[in-house]
Amino acid sequence: MELSQKERLTEKQIAILQTELMKSQRQVGFAYVLTLIGGFFGLHKFYLEKTGQAVLYLFLGLVVILSGVIMLSVGGLIGFFMGTSRAAEAMGFSSVLSFICLIILICLIIYDLFTLPEQVKQFNDELEEKIVMALLSTKPDQNTPAAADDGNQSMGQSKE
């Protein structure tokens, strides 16, 4: 963000900016926790509001799990009824699909483990820019109800 945009803010607007940032900023530590707990389902990407990437992680994670379950259950049923050679054929495609998706997912998560601080910083910078632009696009006397309340107090009226 350009520093000149932020310098145009009034003191009230800066206070509003800081409050909004404290409420909405993302934390690197929490993003790492989400990556470790639910990285295979894209939880950390949902947290950073990268929905497209999150859906990709979720899809890959579900393919890995479902193809593994199908591989075991269908392979077992076919093996029981038709013999082990047919079971091996049925399990082949499912295991290849599961393995490919798992490798892709692991590579994406490893990449995220190294780039997560930068991703969080980028999210927070974009958030700050949006808030600053929103504050600058409003008239100074229309920023928020808090700004209007401050104006009433300066005229001798209280909030109570």
N, C-alpha and C positions, 0 to 999 in steps of 0.2 A: 504494500500500500504506500502511496505517496505520503510523505510526511506533511506536505502542504495541505492535504485534505483534512488531516487530523488537527492541524493547527487552526483551522477555521472554526472549530467547535468552541462553544461557550463553556463556561465552568459547569453549568447545569448539564449540558450535553455530554461533557466528559464524565460526569458522575453517572449519568444514565448509561453511557458506553461501558464503563467499568462494571456496573451492576449487571448489565446484560451479558457481558463476557464471563463474569463469575458464574452466572447461571447456566450458560450454554457451551462453554469451552470443553474440549475433550482432554482427557488425561492420558499420557503415554503409559503409565503403569496399568491403568485399567484396560487399555487397549491390549497390552501384553497378556493380561489375565484372560481376557476374552479370546485371544488367539490360542492360548494354551488349552483353555477349556473347550471352546467351540469353534476352533479354526477350521475344522473340516466342514462346518456348516455355515461359515462366513459371518459369525457373530461380530467379529471385529470390524468387518466391512459394513455391516448394518449400523454399528456404532458410529462409524465415520461417515455415514449417510452416502456410501458408495453402493447404491442398491444394485446396479447392474453387475458389479463384481461380486457382491454378496450372493446374488442369485446363481452366478456361475459356481461359486464355492459350494453352495447348497446343493445344486444339481449334481456336481461331481461327487460330493459326499454321499448323497442318496444313491447314486449309481454304484458306488463302491459297496455300500452296505447291502443294497437290494440284490446286486448281482452275486455277492457272496452268499446271501441267504438262498437265492435261487439255485446257485451252484451246488450247495450242500443238500438242499431238500430235493430238488429235481434229480440230481445225480444219484442220491440215495434211493429214490423211488424207482428210477429207471434201472439201477443196478439190482434192486430187489426183484423186479418183474422181468427184466429182459437180459440181464447179464452185465458183467463188468465192462465189456468193450463198448457197448452202447452208452453206458454211464460216462465213460471217459470222453466219448465224443460230445455228449451233451454238456459236460462240464468244461470242455475246451474253450468254446466261445465266451462263456460267462467269465471264466477265469482270466482270459486275455483282456476282455473289456474292463473287468475290475482292476487288473494290474495296471493297464494304461491310465485309467482315471486316477488311481492311487498315486502313480508317479507324477502326473501333472499336478495333482493337489499338493503333494509333498513339496514339489519345486516352488509352487506359488506361496506356500506357507513359509518356507525357508527364506524366500525373497522378502516376504512381509516382516519376518523377524529382524532383518537387517535394515529395512526402510521404514518401519513403523514410526519412529520419532519424527522423521521428515513428513510422513503422511499426516500425523496429528498436527504438526506445525502448519502445514498447508491448510488443513481444515480450519484451524483457529485463525489464521491470517485472513482467509476468505470470509469467515464469520465476522471478524472485526471490520473488514471492508464493507460488508453488507450493512452492518449496523451504522457505521459512519455515514454511508451514503443515504441511508434512511433518515438519519438525524439531520443531515444537511438539506434534504429535500423537503423537510417540514419547516414551517415558519417558527422563529424562536419562541413565540408565545403559544405555539400549539404542539410543543414537543411531546408532553405527556400530561396526564392529570396531575402528576407531582409538580410539574412546572407551574401549572395553573394554581395549585395550592400554595406554592411559594409566593406567587404574586399576590394572593389574597392576604397572606400573613404580613407582607410588607405594607399593606394598606391598613394595618391595624386589626384585621380580622383574624380569628384563630380557626384552626381546623375543627375544634370541638363543637 
